Amino acid sequence: MEFSHLVRPRSVEEAYSYVVERNALLLGGGAWLRMSPRSVETAVDLSSLDLRYIRQSGQLIEIGAMATARDVETSAVLEHAFGDVFRHAAENIVGVQMRNIVSMGGTIAGRFGFSDLNTLFLALDAHLVLHSAGELGIESFLAKAPKFPLLIEKVLIDSGIRSAFKSVRNTATDLPILNAAVALTPKGWRIAVGARPGPARSAPNAAHLLGSAETPSDEHIVAAARATAEELSFRSDIRGTAEYRRSVCAVLVRRALTEATS
């Protein structure tokens, strides 16, 4: 990634104006810029806009766009609201130095197929607050990024949701071969799988097999896990074959559901 000019706006409105008027690139933590061959004229540094926070607001948890993966991993607010699921989802992202850089806004905006946190956000049915565009469900965003200029201000999640996250990787800090997250939201069970490879996807048909029970039977859990592997698509890459990912998917989802219901 190369850019000719770097600007540091004093407000979110000013930052957004660069995106609209100059087609500028918004910088999150900048962790994955080397993955892009793009060259852009103007890049916008968001680090001075007070978007780095994790806080409770009524029944919602708000995660600012500039909150880092390390912030999420160590947040007492998130631990109180969700237990250790965010720590498990973040703790294997490369290393602590990288987790201190990776931002939540950049992670979501990039729609990275390897993202552990996007899979968890999807299972939790998170919503994005977009400047000048209101709220957008993360499921819609991961399925197809909006065509209008985009600036993510924060992520909203209902607090107290029972959830679990599982992944498999070659080494502790490698990118995942596959990851899975489950959650019992106010609308019912949700199952999400990422690193298929490709952006995380939910498996609504499989989740429907769990019914509305807070503690589904072992038979329903096994059926939903198998159905997830059948409902979603998988591809091969250097980390694993599509067939391997499909077989692992059923195992990870079963383990996640067993943990979330215990």
DAFENFEN-V392275 format. One record per backbone hydrogen bond with DSSP energy under -0.5 kcal/mol. CO is the residue of the C=O (numbers start at 1). NH is the residue of the N-H. E is the energy in kcal/mol with one decimal. If there is no record, write none. Layout:
{{CO,NH,E} {CO,NH,E}}
This chain:
{{2,40,-3.0} {5,43,-2.9} {7,45,-3.0} {11,15,-2.1} {12,16,-2.7} {13,17,-1.8} {14,18,-1.3} {15,19,-1.3} {16,20,-2.5} {17,21,-2.9} {18,22,-2.0} {18,24,-1.5} {19,23,-0.9} {24,26,-0.5} {25,44,-3.3} {26,28,-0.6} {27,46,-1.0} {30,33,-1.0} {32,35,-1.7} {33,36,-1.8} {38,2,-1.9} {40,4,-1.3} {41,5,-2.1} {42,25,-2.6} {43,7,-2.6} {43,45,-0.6} {44,27,-3.0} {44,46,-0.6} {46,49,-1.6} {51,53,-0.9} {51,66,-2.2} {51,67,-0.7} {53,64,-2.9} {55,62,-3.2} {57,60,-1.9} {59,159,-2.9} {60,57,-3.3} {61,63,-0.5} {61,157,-1.8} {62,55,-2.4} {62,64,-0.5} {63,155,-2.4} {64,67,-1.8} {65,105,-3.3} {65,106,-0.5} {67,104,-2.3} {68,72,-2.2} {69,73,-2.4} {70,74,-1.9} {71,75,-0.7} {72,75,-0.6} {75,79,-1.9} {76,80,-2.3} {77,81,-1.8} {78,82,-3.0} {79,83,-2.0} {81,160,-0.5} {82,85,-0.9} {84,88,-2.2} {85,89,-1.9} {86,90,-1.6} {87,91,-2.3} {90,93,-2.0} {92,94,-1.5} {93,95,-1.1} {95,99,-2.6} {96,100,-1.7} {98,101,-1.8} {98,102,-2.6} {99,69,-0.6} {99,70,-2.5} {102,69,-1.9} {103,107,-2.3} {104,108,-2.4} {105,109,-2.7} {106,110,-2.1} {107,111,-0.6} {107,112,-0.9} {108,111,-1.2} {112,115,-1.3} {113,195,-1.4} {114,176,-0.5} {115,119,-0.7} {116,120,-1.6} {117,121,-3.0} {118,122,-2.3} {119,123,-2.1} {120,124,-2.3} {121,126,-2.3} {122,125,-1.3} {126,138,-2.5} {127,156,-3.2} {128,130,-0.7} {128,136,-2.1} {129,153,-3.1} {129,154,-1.1} {130,133,-2.0} {130,134,-1.3} {134,130,-3.4} {136,128,-3.3} {137,141,-1.9} {138,142,-2.9} {139,143,-1.7} {140,144,-1.9} {151,131,-2.8} {153,65,-2.2} {154,129,-2.8} {155,63,-2.4} {156,127,-2.4} {157,61,-3.0} {158,161,-0.6} {162,184,-2.7} {164,182,-2.2} {166,180,-3.0} {168,177,-2.9} {168,178,-1.4} {171,174,-1.4} {178,168,-2.3} {179,194,-2.1} {180,166,-2.9} {181,192,-2.9} {182,164,-2.0} {183,185,-0.9} {183,190,-2.5} {184,162,-0.7} {185,188,-2.0} {188,185,-2.1} {190,183,-2.0} {191,203,-2.2} {192,181,-2.6} {193,201,-2.4} {194,179,-2.0} {196,235,-2.2} {198,195,-1.0} {198,196,-0.8} {201,193,-2.6} {203,207,-2.4} {204,208,-1.9} {205,209,-0.7} {206,209,-1.0} {207,210,-1.6} {208,211,-1.5} {210,213,-0.7} {211,189,-0.6} {217,221,-2.2} {218,222,-2.5} {219,223,-2.2} {220,224,-2.6} {221,225,-2.3} {222,226,-2.3} {223,227,-2.3} {224,228,-2.0} {225,229,-1.6} {226,230,-1.3} {227,231,-2.4} {228,232,-2.1} {237,240,-0.9} {240,237,-2.4} {241,245,-2.4} {242,246,-2.3} {243,247,-2.0} {244,248,-2.6} {245,249,-2.4} {246,250,-1.2} {247,251,-1.0} {248,252,-2.8} {249,253,-2.6} {250,254,-1.9} {251,255,-2.4} {252,256,-2.6} {253,257,-2.7} {254,258,-2.4} {255,259,-2.3} {256,260,-2.7} {257,261,-1.7} {258,262,-0.5} {259,262,-0.9}}
